[in-house]
Structure formats: structure tokens, C-alpha cells
Amino acid sequence: MAGGRGNYEWLWFDPKREQYRALIYVEGVRKRPKLMSRKEELSLIENGADDFEIDQILNDRYKKILDQYVNPAQGLTLNALLDQYWKISLSKEKHGPQYELYLKFWRKHLGNRILSEIRKGDIAVARDSLDNLAPSTQNKYVYSLSSALEFAVDREWLEDNPCRKLKALKVDNARERWLTPEELVRLYEECRKSTNPHLYLAVRISIQTGCRRGELFPKKSYKKGKDGRPLKDPQGKKIFDGYVGGLKWESVDLETGMLLLTHTKSGHNRKVAVTGDALDLLRTLSETPCIQGFVFHSHGTPVAGQTPLRECFENACERAGLEDFHWHDLRHCCASYLAQSKATDLEIAIQLGHSGTDLVKRYAHLREDNSLNLVQKVEKQSSVK
């Protein structure tokens, strides 16, 4: 008997906790999972629900719980899967917190759904609500869900991954924005005028080496709990723990101009060289080092964050009359100038830190006139004498 509810042999009312619980025996062991609190029951009654409707809710919840105990593959919800995915896998990955942002979206739209009931169409409809985002970003949301579902497939909690059947959105993110010599002169001039003493040097190094912003400037890291999630103070703010990545003086050879990049996107260390006034400025900057060892700092505090120098860089671009030009385009400038100097795809890929040459083929048209030089080299070796 359940506190006023109908007689069901599987239903039990816990007077101490004021909860309705299911009675399930699994291999001779009694389980009593929660079905509904007394507070929820009273709320349903206040909203007009009768006994039959409340009993139906209890029945439905009992069936789902029963399926979960008898066949986890059928009873596991997406929320439960994502909890396990975070605990076992994602919390240990470098970009785990970023993926969890994507997965919050899927918790909201499909979190209470049983895994085996999620279809390709359900995922597509949810993705459609992201139409204000770029296609590549929408694809990232789907990829994050797909990785979690693959996790379930590997453990035989799910027979098939419905994301495999969903066609990715067409993406055209390839930018070819690079600066002409005239634009470059104007940008350098405005960077020198900037109130930020590091802007000109950072721009020069970025164009010379093709460094990503995260390879030059560190990011803030935060303390994590046992579950891998950031800890927060009583005000709800994440607790700062230190800085990660960025260029340090210990990785700079001021004699040769070689920089060792240790926090790269690929995870592999990479060496790049700086020269000219960039190297001279580095040598001058080394006379006032940061106590924590970072190259770029302001009165001892590292220049850090997701988008350091963003405001002063955008202001410099505006004063220089540069339209649709972003910090990452400095990297495109480096690649474009290398291509115009007849560097090979492999040389460009190594300089930029790419694992292959596919991503640098976009710059091939900048050295099309090099074909004649290549043919002449072949002819020199193969001509009939």
C-alpha cells in the first residue's frame, strides 16, 4: 500500500523520506528506486491531476526503471550516458570542458530520452535550432554527441549510433584573407602607435612564424574537483589555479632566435624562428622578465585569456582601414607569403604545425607561376643531348 495510492505489489511508500519507490528484485537482491516524491504528488493534485493520471505516471516510471535493471541498453537515458561518459572519459581529456558545453545542449533537448529511442530525425531537429550558428559549429555539436554515443556502442549499451546516419552540414570555412604590402605597412604603423607595448611584437612574431594565439599567450586554468569539473567559490565563480601554455623565456633562444612552442594544438612541440626587429624587441623585453617566466606580461601579470590583445588589435585594424581582418588571419598571412616565396606544401605545413598538407592546399594558387620553374628543373635533368 502506498500512502493513499492504489494497491500495487511493486509500489512502496517510504514514510521517512515521503517518497514513492518501486520494489524490484534483481538476482535476489531487493532494489527500491525512487519514483515520485510526496511533494511532487501534491503539486500534481493542485494542478488538477486525478488518481488515475498519477497512477499512470507511476506506472510509466516503473516500466522505465524496470527496463533499466533488466536491459541497460534499453533503459539508459542520454543524461545517464553523458554522466558516465564524463566520469570515465571526457573529464580526463584536454578539451573535456569545451565538449561539455556542447553536451549541455543535448541534455536540454534529448537528455530524458532512452538511448534506444533516439533517432536520426530527433538529432536533426535539435540541430536545426542552432541555425544562428555557423555550419561548422553546428557540426561540432553533432560530433560531440556522436562521440558519446560511440562510447555507448563500444560498451554494448547501444546497438548503433544514429549520428552516423546524419549527413554533416556543408562547410566552407577556408579564409584567404591576407595583407597586401600596403596594408601590412599600415597595420605595423598602427600597432607601433598602440598603447599596448606588446601588440607590435606579438603581431610581428605571428606573421613571421604563423603561431596561433594560444601558442604565444597562456590561458587561465581553474581548480577541479574529483569529478573533473571546475570548483567554484561561494559566489559561484571558478577558483583560479594558474596559467597553462603560452611562450616562456625558457623556451626562447635569444642568440639564434629560435622559439620552442610547447602548448600546440597538435600536442607536439614545434620550433620556429624569429628574426629582424622582432628578435631585437625580444632581447629588449627580456631585460624586464616576468617572475612567472612568461614573455608577454604586464607588470608581472601574464597577458592571458581566451582573446588577449583583442581590443587593441581590433582598434589598430580599424585605424589602418583593414576590413574583415582577424588575429587568426595573421597566420594566413604567414602561409600566403611562404607560398608566394615558392615554399612547398610540406614546408608550409611544418611551419604552421599541421600534421598533413591537406590544409595548406588553399595557398597553392599563390605559387602557380612556379610551375615553369619546376618544369625547367625537370627538363634540365631529362633533356635529350
C-alpha positions in Angstrom: 0.0 0.0 0.0 1.4 3.4 -1.0 0.3 6.3 1.1 -3.1 6.6 -0.4 -2.2 5.3 -3.9 -3.7 2.1 -5.3 -2.5 -1.4 -4.4 0.5 -2.4 -6.5 2.8 -5.2 -5.4 5.7 -3.2 -6.9 4.9 0.1 -5.2 6.0 1.1 -1.7 5.7 4.4 0.1 8.7 5.4 2.2 7.2 7.4 5.2 10.5 8.6 6.4 11.6 10.3 3.1 8.0 10.8 1.9 8.7 9.1 -1.4 7.0 6.5 -3.6 9.5 3.8 -4.5 9.5 0.8 -6.8 10.2 -2.7 -5.4 12.4 -4.6 -7.8 14.3 -7.8 -7.1 17.5 -8.3 -9.2 19.2 -11.6 -8.7 17.6 -12.0 -5.3 18.6 -8.5 -4.2 15.8 -6.0 -3.4 16.1 -2.6 -5.1 13.9 0.4 -4.1 14.5 3.2 -6.7 12.6 6.4 -6.2 9.5 7.1 -8.4 7.9 10.2 -7.1 8.1 12.4 -4.0 5.1 13.3 -1.9 5.7 16.9 -2.7 5.5 16.2 -6.5 2.3 14.2 -5.9 0.7 17.2 -4.1 1.8 19.5 -6.9 0.2 17.3 -9.5 -3.1 17.2 -7.5 -3.0 21.0 -7.2 -2.7 21.3 -10.9 -5.8 19.1 -11.5 -4.4 15.6 -11.9 -6.6 12.8 -10.6 -5.7 9.5 -9.1 -5.8 7.7 -12.5 -3.3 10.2 -14.0 -0.9 10.0 -11.1 -1.0 6.2 -11.1 -0.3 6.3 -14.9 2.8 8.4 -14.2 4.0 6.0 -11.6 3.4 3.0 -13.9 5.4 4.7 -16.8 8.3 5.5 -14.5 8.2 1.9 -13.1 8.4 0.5 -16.6 11.4 2.6 -17.5 13.2 1.7 -14.3 12.4 -2.0 -14.8 13.8 -1.8 -18.3 17.0 -0.2 -16.9 17.5 -3.0 -14.5 16.6 -5.8 -16.9 18.2 -4.4 -20.0 20.5 -1.4 -19.5 20.8 -0.8 -23.3 17.0 -0.1 -23.4 16.6 1.7 -20.1 19.6 4.0 -20.1 18.8 7.7 -20.8 21.1 10.1 -22.6 21.6 12.0 -19.4 22.8 8.9 -17.6 25.1 8.1 -20.5 26.6 11.6 -20.5 27.3 11.3 -16.8 29.2 8.0 -17.4 30.9 9.5 -20.4 32.2 12.4 -18.4 33.3 10.3 -15.5 35.1 7.7 -17.4 36.4 9.5 -20.5 35.7 13.2 -21.0 36.9 14.5 -17.6 40.4 13.2 -18.5 40.7 14.9 -21.9 42.3 18.2 -22.6 39.3 19.7 -24.2 36.7 18.0 -22.0 35.2 21.2 -20.5 34.7 22.5 -24.1 32.9 19.4 -25.1 30.7 19.5 -22.0 29.4 22.9 -23.2 28.2 21.2 -26.4 26.7 18.3 -24.4 24.7 20.6 -22.2 22.7 21.4 -25.4 21.9 17.7 -25.9 20.9 17.3 -22.3 18.4 20.0 -22.7 16.9 18.6 -25.9 17.3 14.8 -25.6 18.5 14.2 -22.1 15.5 12.4 -20.8 15.1 10.2 -23.8 16.0 6.5 -23.7 19.1 5.9 -25.9 17.5 3.2 -28.0 14.6 5.6 -28.8 16.8 8.4 -30.2 16.6 8.6 -34.0 18.5 10.5 -36.6 15.5 12.8 -37.1 15.5 13.7 -33.4 19.1 14.8 -33.7 18.5 16.7 -36.9 15.5 18.6 -35.5 17.6 19.6 -32.4 20.4 20.7 -34.7 18.0 22.9 -36.7 17.5 25.1 -33.6 21.2 26.1 -33.9 20.6 27.8 -37.2 22.0 31.0 -35.9 25.5 29.4 -35.6 27.9 28.6 -38.4 27.5 25.2 -40.1 30.9 24.2 -38.8 29.8 25.0 -35.2 26.6 23.0 -35.7 28.6 20.1 -36.9 30.8 20.3 -33.7 27.6 19.9 -31.6 26.7 16.7 -33.5 30.3 15.4 -33.3 30.2 15.8 -29.5 27.0 13.8 -29.3 28.4 11.2 -31.7 31.5 10.7 -29.6 29.3 10.0 -26.5 27.0 7.6 -28.5 30.1 5.8 -29.8 31.2 5.4 -26.1 27.8 3.6 -25.5 28.2 1.4 -28.6 31.7 0.3 -27.5 30.2 -0.9 -24.2 27.2 -2.5 -25.9 24.7 -0.2 -24.3 23.6 0.9 -27.7 23.3 -1.2 -30.9 24.0 1.6 -33.4 25.0 5.3 -33.4 22.2 7.4 -35.1 24.7 10.2 -35.7 26.4 8.1 -38.3 23.3 8.3 -40.5 23.0 12.1 -40.2 24.8 14.0 -43.0 27.1 16.7 -41.9 26.3 20.3 -43.0 28.4 21.6 -45.8 31.2 23.8 -44.5 33.3 26.4 -46.3 35.4 28.0 -43.6 38.5 28.4 -45.7 39.6 32.0 -45.4 42.1 33.5 -47.8 42.4 36.9 -46.2 45.9 38.1 -46.1 47.5 41.6 -46.2 49.0 43.3 -49.2 52.3 45.1 -48.7 50.5 48.4 -48.4 48.0 47.0 -45.8 50.9 45.4 -43.9 52.7 48.7 -43.6 49.6 50.5 -42.3 49.0 47.7 -39.7 52.6 47.8 -38.4 52.4 51.6 -38.1 49.2 51.5 -36.1 50.5 48.6 -33.9 53.5 50.8 -33.0 51.2 53.6 -32.0 49.1 51.3 -29.8 49.0 52.0 -26.0 49.7 48.2 -25.5 53.5 47.8 -25.6 53.3 44.1 -26.7 51.0 44.5 -29.7 53.6 45.2 -32.4 55.9 42.5 -31.3 53.1 39.9 -31.0 51.9 40.8 -34.5 55.4 40.6 -36.0 56.0 37.2 -34.4 52.6 35.9 -35.6 53.3 36.9 -39.2 56.9 35.7 -39.2 56.1 32.3 -37.6 52.4 31.6 -38.2 52.0 30.9 -34.4 48.5 30.5 -33.1 47.4 33.0 -30.4 47.3 30.2 -27.8 50.9 29.3 -28.6 52.0 32.8 -27.6 49.7 33.7 -24.7 48.7 31.4 -21.8 45.2 30.6 -20.7 43.9 30.6 -17.2 43.3 27.3 -15.6 40.9 26.5 -12.7 41.0 24.1 -9.8 39.0 20.9 -10.4 37.1 18.5 -8.2 37.3 14.7 -8.1 34.7 14.6 -10.9 36.9 16.7 -13.2 34.7 19.8 -13.1 35.9 23.2 -12.1 35.5 24.1 -8.4 33.6 27.3 -7.6 33.7 29.7 -4.6 30.6 30.7 -2.6 29.9 33.4 -5.2 29.7 30.8 -8.0 33.0 31.9 -9.6 35.6 29.3 -10.7 38.6 29.1 -8.5 41.8 30.2 -10.3 44.7 27.8 -10.2 47.3 29.2 -12.6 48.2 29.6 -16.2 48.6 27.0 -18.9 50.6 27.2 -22.2 52.0 30.4 -23.6 55.5 31.3 -24.6 58.1 31.4 -21.7 61.6 32.7 -21.7 63.0 29.2 -21.0 61.7 28.3 -24.5 63.4 31.3 -26.2 66.9 31.3 -27.6 67.9 34.9 -27.9 71.1 34.1 -29.7 69.6 32.1 -32.6 66.1 33.5 -32.4 64.5 30.0 -32.1 61.3 29.6 -30.1 60.1 26.3 -28.7 56.3 26.1 -28.8 55.2 23.6 -26.1 51.4 24.1 -26.0 50.4 23.4 -29.6 47.0 22.3 -31.0 48.5 19.1 -32.2 50.1 18.3 -28.8 53.6 18.1 -30.4 56.4 20.6 -29.6 57.4 22.8 -32.5 60.3 25.1 -33.2 60.0 28.3 -35.1 62.5 31.2 -35.7 62.1 34.9 -35.4 64.5 37.5 -36.9 64.9 41.2 -37.7 63.3 43.7 -35.4 61.1 41.0 -33.8 64.3 39.4 -32.4 65.7 42.8 -31.3 62.5 43.6 -29.4 62.5 40.2 -27.7 66.0 40.8 -26.5 65.0 44.2 -25.1 61.9 42.7 -23.5 64.0 40.0 -21.8 65.6 42.8 -19.6 62.3 43.1 -17.7 61.2 39.4 -17.2 58.0 38.2 -15.6 58.5 36.4 -12.3 56.5 33.5 -13.7 58.6 33.3 -16.8 56.1 34.4 -19.4 57.3 36.5 -22.3 54.2 38.7 -22.6 53.2 40.3 -19.3 52.0 43.5 -17.8 53.8 44.5 -14.6 54.5 40.8 -13.8 51.0 39.6 -14.6 50.9 37.3 -17.7 48.9 38.6 -20.7 46.3 35.8 -20.8 42.8 34.8 -21.6 40.7 33.4 -24.5 41.4 36.5 -26.7 44.3 38.5 -25.3 45.1 41.8 -27.0 41.8 41.6 -28.9 40.6 45.1 -28.3 43.9 46.9 -29.0 44.4 44.7 -32.2 40.9 45.5 -33.5 41.4 49.2 -32.8 44.7 49.1 -34.8 43.0 47.3 -37.7 40.2 49.9 -37.7 42.7 52.8 -37.7 44.6 51.0 -40.5 41.5 50.7 -42.6 41.6 46.9 -42.6 38.2 45.3 -43.1 37.2 41.7 -42.2 40.7 41.0 -40.7 41.1 38.9 -37.5 44.0 37.8 -35.4 44.0 34.3 -36.9 44.4 35.9 -40.3 48.0 36.8 -39.3 48.6 33.0 -39.6 47.1 33.1 -43.1 49.5 35.9 -43.9 52.5 33.8 -43.0 51.3 30.9 -45.1 50.4 33.1 -48.0 53.8 34.8 -48.0 55.5 31.4 -47.8 53.5 30.2 -50.8 54.4 33.3 -52.8 58.1 32.6 -51.9 57.7 29.1 -53.5 57.8 27.2 -50.3 56.4 23.6 -50.7 53.2 22.4 -49.1 55.3 20.3 -46.7 57.4 23.3 -45.7 54.3 25.4 -45.1 52.7 22.6 -43.1 55.8 22.2 -40.9 56.0 25.9 -40.3 52.3 26.1 -39.3 52.3 22.9 -37.2 49.9 21.0 -39.4 50.1 17.2 -39.3 49.5 16.9 -43.0 49.4 19.0 -46.2 45.7 19.0 -46.9 45.0 22.2 -45.0 47.7 24.2 -46.9 46.5 23.4 -50.4 44.3 26.5 -50.3 47.5 28.5 -50.8 48.6 26.6 -54.0 47.2 29.2 -56.4 49.6 31.8 -54.9 52.6 29.9 -56.5 51.0 28.8 -59.8 53.8 30.6 -61.7 56.3 28.3 -60.1 55.2 25.5 -62.4 57.5 26.8 -65.1 60.5 26.8 -62.7 59.7 23.2 -61.8 59.4 22.1 -65.4 62.7 23.7 -66.2 64.3 21.8 -63.4 62.9 18.5 -64.8 64.0 19.5 -68.4 67.5 20.1 -67.2 67.7 16.6 -65.9 65.8 14.8 -68.7 66.6 16.7 -71.9 67.9 14.9 -74.9 71.6 15.8 -75.5 
